[in-house]
Each structure stands twice: as C-alpha cells, then as structure tokens.
Amino acid sequence: VARVEASIARHGLCYPILIDAERRIINGHVVWQAAQRLQLKTVPTIRLDDLSEVERRSLAIALNRTAETGSWDIEALTLEFQDLIDLD
C-alpha cells in the first residue's frame, strides 16, 4: 500500500478502480486503501453493471492473477530506463 500511495502522491491516481453495481471493488483494493490513506475525496471508477456474481468473482481472480504470470521484456525495459536516465 505504501508504494502505491507514494506513486499516487507523485503522479496522481491515473487509472480507475473497477466496481460492480453494488459498488463493491472488483479490482483496485490496494489503490483504494492508498487513496484513503491520502484522504482523497474522490477516485476514478468504472462500474460494471452487467456481471453475474460468478463473472464478477472470476474477473477479480483473473485480473489479480495476470500480474503474477507476466514477465518483463528486459530489452524494452533496459531501453526505457536508459531513456529516463538520459532525460535526467
């Protein structure tokens, strides 16, 4: 939460939290916690009204699992960091 909080403090909240029709968080729990710690009055959300309970829960699992199974493109990451270093 502290890392996300630091990112939001520096860059703002740049992507929405996904919620369902009952305003339950589908994806973005850590972002929500960080926003609360920063005492933000509003946060961007996308409301997904048409999901069944099974679809909502499946989507939540899938979105959380995607980050775990991803991998870095080391060459692209190296180029990005080099550009950032060049830009100071």
DOTIMI-659593 format. One record per residue: x, y, z of N, C-alpha, C in turn. Coordinates in steps of 0.2 Angstrom, whole numbers. Layout:
# residues N
nc1:nc2:nc3:cac1:cac2:cac3:cc1:cc2:cc3
X:Y:Z:X:Y:Z:X:Y:Z
...
***
This chain:
# residues 88
nc1:nc2:nc3:cac1:cac2:cac3:cc1:cc2:cc3
4:-6:0:0:0:0:4:6:0
10:6:4:14:12:4:17:14:-3
19:9:-7:22:10:-13:17:13:-18
11:11:-18:5:13:-22:3:20:-19
3:21:-13:2:28:-10:7:33:-12
14:31:-12:19:36:-15:18:37:-22
16:32:-26:15:33:-33:9:38:-34
4:37:-31:-2:42:-32:0:49:-29
4:49:-24:6:56:-22:10:60:-27
14:56:-30:18:59:-35:15:60:-42
11:55:-44:8:55:-51:1:57:-51
-3:56:-46:-10:56:-46:-13:49:-47
-19:49:-46:-22:42:-47:-24:42:-55
-20:38:-58:-21:38:-66:-25:33:-69
-28:28:-65:-32:23:-68:-37:22:-63
-43:19:-66:-49:19:-62:-49:12:-58
-53:12:-53:-55:6:-49:-61:3:-52
-61:-4:-53:-67:-7:-56:-71:-9:-50
-78:-7:-51:-83:-8:-46:-89:-12:-49
-93:-15:-45:-99:-18:-48:-105:-14:-46
-111:-16:-48:-117:-12:-47:-118:-11:-40
-116:-15:-35:-117:-13:-28:-111:-9:-25
-107:-7:-30:-101:-3:-28:-96:-7:-24
-95:-13:-25:-90:-17:-22:-84:-17:-27
-78:-17:-24:-72:-17:-28:-71:-23:-31
-70:-23:-38:-68:-29:-41:-61:-29:-42
-58:-24:-44:-50:-23:-45:-48:-16:-42
-43:-16:-38:-41:-10:-36:-41:-9:-28
-41:-14:-24:-42:-14:-17:-36:-10:-14
-30:-11:-17:-24:-8:-14:-24:0:-16
-26:1:-22:-27:8:-24:-32:12:-19
-37:8:-18:-42:11:-13:-39:13:-6
-36:8:-4:-33:9:3:-28:15:3
-24:15:-3:-19:21:-3:-23:27:-4
-28:27:-8:-32:34:-8:-35:36:-2
-37:31:2:-40:33:9:-34:36:13
-28:33:13:-23:35:17:-21:42:15
-22:44:9:-20:50:6:-26:55:7
-31:52:10:-38:56:11:-40:60:5
-40:56:-1:-43:58:-7:-51:58:-6
-54:63:-9:-61:64:-8:-65:60:-14
-61:59:-19:-64:55:-25:-59:51:-28
-61:46:-31:-57:42:-35:-60:40:-42
-57:39:-47:-60:37:-53:-62:29:-53
-68:28:-55:-70:21:-55:-73:20:-62
-74:13:-64:-78:11:-69:-82:6:-66
-89:7:-67:-94:2:-64:-96:-3:-70
-96:-9:-68:-98:-15:-72:-104:-17:-69
-110:-15:-73:-116:-17:-70:-119:-24:-72
-116:-26:-78:-119:-32:-81:-116:-39:-79
-112:-39:-74:-109:-45:-72:-113:-49:-67
-113:-56:-68:-116:-60:-63:-111:-61:-57
-113:-64:-52:-109:-65:-46:-103:-69:-48
-104:-74:-52:-98:-79:-54:-94:-75:-59
-96:-71:-63:-92:-67:-68:-88:-62:-64
-91:-58:-59:-88:-53:-55:-82:-57:-51
-83:-62:-48:-78:-65:-44:-72:-68:-49
-74:-71:-55:-70:-74:-60:-65:-68:-62
-68:-62:-64:-64:-57:-66:-59:-54:-61
-61:-54:-55:-57:-52:-50:-51:-56:-49
-52:-63:-49:-47:-68:-49:-42:-67:-55
-45:-66:-61:-41:-66:-67:-37:-60:-67
-40:-54:-65:-36:-48:-65:-30:-48:-60
-31:-51:-54:-26:-52:-50:-20:-57:-52
-22:-62:-55:-18:-67:-57:-13:-65:-63
-16:-61:-67:-12:-58:-73:-6:-55:-71
-6:-51:-66:1:-48:-64:6:-53:-62
3:-59:-59:8:-64:-56:11:-68:-62
8:-68:-67:10:-73:-73:14:-69:-78
14:-62:-78:18:-58:-83:25:-59:-82
29:-56:-87:36:-56:-87:38:-50:-90
44:-47:-88:47:-41:-91:50:-43:-98
49:-38:-102:54:-38:-109:60:-34:-107
65:-38:-105:71:-35:-102:74:-30:-107
74:-31:-113:77:-27:-118:73:-20:-119
67:-21:-119:62:-15:-119:63:-11:-112
63:-14:-107:64:-11:-100:71:-8:-100
76:-11:-102:83:-8:-102:83:-1:-106
80:-1:-112:79:5:-116:75:10:-113
70:8:-109:66:13:-106:70:17:-100
73:13:-96:77:15:-91:83:20:-94
86:18:-99:91:22:-102:88:29:-105
83:29:-108:79:35:-110:78:39:-104
75:36:-98:74:40:-92:81:43:-89
86:39:-89:92:42:-87:95:48:-91
94:47:-98:96:52:-102:92:59:-101
85:58:-99:81:63:-98:82:66:-91
87:63:-87:88:65:-80:82:64:-76
***
